[in-house]
């Protein structure tokens, strides 16, 4: 098994890259998706978040009001750290469960938005960083996700710098490119990962 950490700044296009890797045969473990699961209604995770931030972060149906919570934590690094201390251990435990269920010869892609920020690079055999310019990130967040420019800039500022992400990368995927070029680059990276898995003895 080859354990790959995939990361990138918000709006860099990491989700598209992970989707393309799955098309090639990767097993995807999506930290964002798991992070939503561990704070679903009725979970201990949601109860802990509500205790830390108050009932105001709950929607009328009892689910987590993500926009409200986001507006609180992304404006205050201390509160963001509190949220991370609740959610990250739960995500880590669930990720390990899913990884253990994968085949021995699998290329397992861990899609981890905050891999750089949380110093998680040593957990993976290979770290792949999806890279885009801040201008591209901002454009995508405002145009495609409907964020205000101020909100988009705050979320970008809460993450590691582009330079820090590139420092930990074994492989960089440039996503300031058209989709066809991105597909070609991802295919090259997949071939590289398969070779690495074989070299490590993970595949026949």
C-alpha positions as CSV (number, residue, x, y, z in Angstrom):
1,X,0.0,0.0,0.0
2,X,1.2,3.5,-0.9
3,X,-0.1,6.2,1.4
4,X,-0.4,9.5,-0.4
5,X,-1.2,12.8,1.3
6,X,-3.0,15.2,-1.1
7,X,-3.3,18.8,-0.2
8,X,-3.6,22.3,-1.6
9,X,-5.0,25.7,-0.7
10,X,-8.7,26.4,-0.7
11,X,-9.7,27.0,-4.3
12,X,-6.6,25.4,-5.8
13,X,-8.7,22.6,-7.3
14,X,-7.7,19.7,-5.1
15,X,-11.1,18.1,-5.4
16,X,-10.8,17.9,-9.2
17,X,-7.4,16.3,-8.8
18,X,-8.7,13.7,-6.3
19,X,-11.6,12.9,-8.6
20,X,-9.2,12.3,-11.5
21,X,-7.0,10.1,-9.4
22,X,-10.0,8.0,-8.4
23,X,-10.8,7.5,-12.1
24,X,-7.3,6.0,-12.5
25,X,-7.9,3.6,-9.6
26,X,-6.9,5.3,-6.4
27,X,-8.7,4.7,-3.1
28,X,-9.8,8.1,-1.8
29,X,-10.1,9.0,1.9
30,X,-11.6,12.5,2.0
31,X,-10.9,14.3,5.2
32,X,-13.4,17.0,4.5
33,X,-16.2,14.4,4.0
34,X,-15.2,12.6,7.1
35,X,-15.1,15.9,9.0
36,X,-18.7,16.4,8.1
37,X,-19.6,12.8,9.1
38,X,-18.1,13.2,12.6
39,X,-20.2,16.3,13.4
40,X,-23.4,14.9,11.9
41,X,-26.6,15.2,14.1
42,X,-26.5,12.9,17.0
43,X,-22.7,12.4,17.1
44,X,-20.4,13.1,20.0
45,X,-18.4,15.4,17.7
46,X,-21.4,17.7,17.2
47,X,-22.2,17.8,20.9
48,X,-18.6,18.8,21.6
49,X,-18.7,21.6,19.0
50,X,-22.0,22.9,20.4
51,X,-20.5,22.8,24.0
52,X,-17.4,24.8,22.8
53,X,-19.2,27.4,20.7
54,X,-22.7,27.5,22.0
55,X,-26.1,26.4,20.7
56,X,-26.0,29.3,18.2
57,X,-23.9,27.2,15.8
58,X,-26.7,24.7,15.4
59,X,-29.3,25.1,12.7
60,X,-33.1,24.8,13.5
61,X,-33.0,21.1,12.5
62,X,-30.2,20.4,14.9
63,X,-27.5,20.1,12.3
64,X,-24.3,22.2,12.3
65,X,-24.7,25.7,10.9
66,X,-21.5,25.6,8.9
67,X,-21.6,29.2,7.6
68,X,-22.1,30.6,11.1
69,X,-19.4,28.4,12.6
70,X,-17.0,29.4,9.7
71,X,-17.6,33.1,10.3
72,X,-16.6,32.6,13.9
73,X,-13.5,30.4,13.6
74,X,-11.9,31.9,10.5
75,X,-11.9,35.3,12.1
76,X,-10.2,34.0,15.3
77,X,-7.1,31.7,15.2
78,X,-7.7,30.7,18.8
79,X,-11.2,29.6,18.1
80,X,-10.1,27.8,14.9
81,X,-7.6,25.9,17.1
82,X,-10.3,24.8,19.5
83,X,-12.5,23.5,16.6
84,X,-9.5,21.6,15.2
85,X,-8.7,20.1,18.5
86,X,-12.3,18.6,18.5
87,X,-12.6,17.5,14.9
88,X,-9.1,16.4,13.9
89,X,-8.7,13.4,16.3
90,X,-12.1,12.1,15.2
91,X,-11.2,12.5,11.5
92,X,-7.9,10.8,12.1
93,X,-9.5,7.8,13.8
94,X,-12.0,7.3,11.0
95,X,-9.4,7.7,8.3
96,X,-7.3,5.0,9.8
97,X,-10.3,2.7,9.8
98,X,-10.9,3.3,6.1
99,X,-7.3,2.9,5.2
100,X,-7.1,-0.5,7.0
101,X,-10.0,-1.7,4.8
102,X,-8.1,-1.0,1.5
103,X,-6.3,-3.7,-0.4
104,X,-2.6,-4.3,0.3
105,X,-1.5,-3.1,-3.1
106,X,-3.7,0.0,-3.2
107,X,-2.6,3.6,-3.8
108,X,-4.5,5.3,-1.0
109,X,-5.1,9.0,-1.5
110,X,-5.7,10.9,1.8
111,X,-7.3,14.2,0.7
112,X,-6.2,16.5,3.6
113,X,-6.8,20.2,3.3
114,X,-4.8,21.1,6.4
115,X,-1.9,18.6,6.0
116,X,0.7,21.4,5.9
117,X,-0.8,23.4,8.8
118,X,-1.0,20.3,11.1
119,X,2.5,18.9,10.3
120,X,1.1,15.7,8.9
121,X,3.5,15.2,6.0
122,X,5.5,12.4,7.9
123,X,2.4,10.2,8.0
124,X,2.5,9.6,4.2
125,X,4.9,7.9,1.8
126,X,4.3,10.7,-0.7
127,X,2.9,14.2,-0.4
128,X,1.2,15.7,-3.5
129,X,0.4,19.4,-3.5
130,X,-2.1,20.9,-5.9
131,X,-0.8,24.4,-6.5
132,X,-2.5,27.5,-7.9
133,X,-1.7,31.2,-7.6
134,X,-3.6,33.3,-5.0
135,X,-5.2,35.2,-7.8
136,X,-6.6,31.9,-9.2
137,X,-7.8,30.8,-5.8
138,X,-9.6,34.0,-5.1
139,X,-11.3,34.0,-8.5
140,X,-12.6,30.5,-8.0
141,X,-13.8,31.1,-4.5
142,X,-15.7,34.2,-5.5
143,X,-16.9,33.2,-8.9
144,X,-17.6,29.5,-8.4
145,X,-18.4,29.2,-4.7
146,X,-20.2,32.5,-4.3
147,X,-18.0,33.8,-1.4
148,X,-17.5,37.4,-0.8
149,X,-14.0,38.6,-1.5
150,X,-13.4,39.4,2.2
151,X,-14.5,35.9,3.3
152,X,-12.4,34.2,0.6
153,X,-9.3,36.2,1.6
154,X,-9.9,35.4,5.3
155,X,-10.1,31.6,4.5
156,X,-7.0,31.8,2.4
157,X,-5.1,33.7,5.1
158,X,-6.1,31.1,7.7
159,X,-4.2,28.4,5.7
160,X,-0.5,27.8,5.2
161,X,1.3,29.9,2.6
162,X,1.8,28.7,-0.9
163,X,5.5,28.5,-0.1
164,X,5.1,26.3,2.9
165,X,2.9,23.8,1.0
166,X,5.5,23.6,-1.8
167,X,8.3,23.0,0.8
168,X,6.7,19.7,2.0
169,X,5.7,18.5,-1.5
170,X,7.2,15.4,-3.1
171,X,5.1,16.1,-6.2
172,X,3.5,19.4,-7.3
173,X,0.5,19.6,-9.6
174,X,0.2,23.0,-11.2
175,X,-3.5,23.9,-11.5
176,X,-3.2,27.3,-13.1
177,X,-3.9,25.4,-16.3
178,X,-6.9,24.3,-18.5
179,X,-8.6,21.0,-17.6
180,X,-7.1,19.1,-20.5
181,X,-3.6,20.0,-19.2
182,X,-4.5,19.1,-15.7
183,X,-5.8,15.7,-16.9
184,X,-2.5,15.0,-18.6
185,X,-0.5,16.0,-15.5
186,X,-2.6,13.8,-13.2
187,X,-2.1,10.9,-15.5
188,X,1.7,11.4,-15.2
189,X,1.4,11.6,-11.5
190,X,-0.7,8.4,-11.3
191,X,2.0,6.5,-13.3
192,X,4.6,7.9,-10.9
193,X,2.6,6.7,-7.8
194,X,2.1,3.3,-9.3
195,X,5.8,3.0,-9.9
196,X,6.5,4.1,-6.3
197,X,4.0,1.5,-5.0
198,X,5.8,-1.2,-6.9
199,X,9.2,-0.1,-5.8
200,X,8.0,-0.2,-2.2
201,X,6.8,-3.8,-2.7
202,X,3.2,-2.9,-2.5
203,X,2.3,-4.4,-5.9
204,X,3.4,-7.4,-7.9
